[in-house]
Amino acid sequence: MATTTTTTAIAPTTARRAPVDWTRNNARAGGIFYLITFAASIPAAFYFLAPVLNDPGYIVGSGADTRVVVGCLLDVVTALTAIGSAVAVYPVVRRQNESLALGFVTTRMFEATVIMIGVVSLLAVVTLRRDVVGAADQASLVTTGQALVAVRDYTFQFGPNISAALNALMFATLLYKSRLVPRLIPTMGLVAAPLLIVASLAVVFGITEQGSVWFVPGGALIFVWELSVGIYMAFKGFKPSPITATPPQ
């Protein structure tokens, strides 16, 4: 009597892995860089650089050189992290629109360059003050110092104001269309940017002064926009989106 042996093939089971969010590190880095720009730029503008910016005779006075140099170094940090915030998110947002993403990186680089011009001008004031202590021609020194501070004032208009508004337009447009963050956040950037540009151009044409009421709407909104997008990217990351569904090869 023949015995038939039946062999049952058992298909190997493959463990399913949870999908990895390949954008998380990009978002975290971009958000942290945004937050560092706040941590560096605010104390620099409102405390460390105040002596040289607010005292017309700083170059012939007793000076607060160490304080001013620290403020300049904080502005250097601001410039570098501004570039870092754009470079970090570029691999993600380029999938939405490569031209806008490249424009965002470029305006961030332009903003950083203009900031550095302001840093150099203030360091020149500090150097001149150290080198010409007790010089006879005080009036010429004061004029030179005020001219260098004026250079820094205009770098503020074209760097942290106009350039920041332009990169806000580009980055906010990318985020709004891709829905990588809640749409309320980029909407604030899109509204703030034109207001800030108008206020800054008003300063350039001599219509108003930096810090006037013209800057309140755009300045407040651009502040909230950058802080919000920085916090959201650093702690929440990007929301799932069609442009993030497939990791880069």
Buried (B, 14 or more C-beta within 10 A) or exposed (E): EEEEEEEEEEEEEEEEEEEEBEBBEBBBBBBBBBBBBBEBBEBBBEEBBBBBBEBEEBBBBEBBBEBBBBBBBBBBBBBBBBBBBBBBBBBBBBBBBEEBBBBBBBBBBBBBBBBBBBBEBBBBBBEBBEEBEEEEEEEEBBEBBBEBBEBBBBBBBBBBBBBBBBBBBBBBBBBBBBBBBEBEBBBBBBBBBEBBBBBBBBBEEEEBEBEEEBBEBBBBBBBBBBBBBBBBBBEBBBBEBEBBEEEEE
